[in-house]
């Protein structure tokens, strides 16, 4: 099996000295590649317009995680960076549940 995404990103960090973005935009802009650029890549270069989109990865994760049942609903929403159903709950509960997030990401 080839290198993992994590290994690739760590190698990139070593190459750049930990400076800059993993996916930088055009030279001289000092910014990262934005959503519109990635969507254009999917549509044009990969010919996936109407077939798949970057946002569809979030949908797939949510669906699979719920179907398998190993990750609870609140954790799925936290991983998708969705705000709690209740704004009051979100205001007072900022727990990040790091250990559970790591287990979910490894899943």
C-alpha positions in Angstrom: 0.0 0.0 0.0 1.3 3.5 -0.8 1.8 6.3 1.6 -1.1 7.7 3.5 -2.5 11.2 3.0 -1.1 12.0 6.5 2.4 10.8 5.4 2.1 12.9 2.3 1.1 16.0 4.2 3.9 15.5 6.7 6.4 15.2 3.9 5.0 18.4 2.4 5.4 20.1 5.8 9.1 19.0 5.9 9.7 20.2 2.4 8.2 23.7 3.0 9.5 24.0 6.6 6.0 24.2 7.8 5.3 27.5 6.1 2.6 28.2 3.7 -0.5 26.2 2.8 -0.7 22.6 1.8 -2.8 23.7 -1.3 -1.5 27.2 -2.1 -3.3 29.4 -4.7 -1.5 31.2 -7.5 2.0 32.3 -6.8 2.2 35.7 -5.1 -1.3 35.6 -3.6 -0.2 34.1 -0.3 -3.5 32.4 0.1 -4.9 28.9 -0.2 -6.9 27.3 -3.0 -10.5 28.2 -2.5 -13.7 26.2 -2.9 -14.5 27.7 -6.3 -11.1 26.5 -7.6 -11.7 23.0 -6.4 -15.2 22.9 -7.8 -13.9 24.1 -11.2 -11.2 21.3 -11.0 -13.9 18.7 -10.4 -16.1 20.1 -13.2 -13.6 20.8 -15.9 -10.3 18.8 -15.4 -12.0 15.8 -13.9 -15.2 16.0 -16.0 -17.3 15.3 -12.9 -19.8 18.1 -13.3 -23.2 16.8 -12.3 -21.6 13.5 -11.2 -19.7 14.4 -8.1 -18.7 17.5 -6.2 -16.3 18.3 -3.4 -19.2 18.8 -1.0 -20.4 15.3 -1.8 -17.5 13.9 0.3 -19.2 15.4 3.3 -22.5 13.9 2.3 -20.9 10.5 1.8 -19.2 10.6 5.2 -22.4 11.6 7.0 -24.4 8.8 5.3 -21.8 6.1 5.8 -21.1 7.0 9.4 -24.8 7.0 10.3 -25.4 3.7 8.5 -22.5 1.9 10.3 -23.6 3.3 13.6 -20.2 3.5 15.1 -20.1 7.3 15.3 -22.9 9.1 17.2 -24.9 11.9 15.6 -23.4 14.7 17.7 -19.9 13.6 16.7 -20.8 13.5 13.0 -22.2 17.0 13.2 -19.1 18.2 15.1 -16.8 16.6 12.4 -18.8 18.3 9.7 -18.5 21.5 11.6 -22.2 21.9 11.9 -23.6 24.1 14.7 -25.8 22.4 17.3 -29.5 22.2 16.8 -29.8 24.7 19.6 -27.8 28.0 19.4 -28.0 28.1 23.2 -26.3 24.7 23.5 -23.6 25.8 21.0 -23.0 29.0 22.9 -22.3 27.2 26.2 -20.8 23.9 25.0 -17.6 24.2 23.0 -16.3 20.8 23.8 -14.2 19.5 21.0 -14.1 15.8 22.1 -10.6 15.4 20.6 -10.1 11.7 21.4 -13.5 10.8 19.8 -12.7 12.9 16.8 -9.4 11.1 16.3 -11.2 7.7 16.6 -13.8 8.9 14.1 -11.1 10.2 11.7 -9.3 6.9 11.9 -12.6 5.1 11.1 
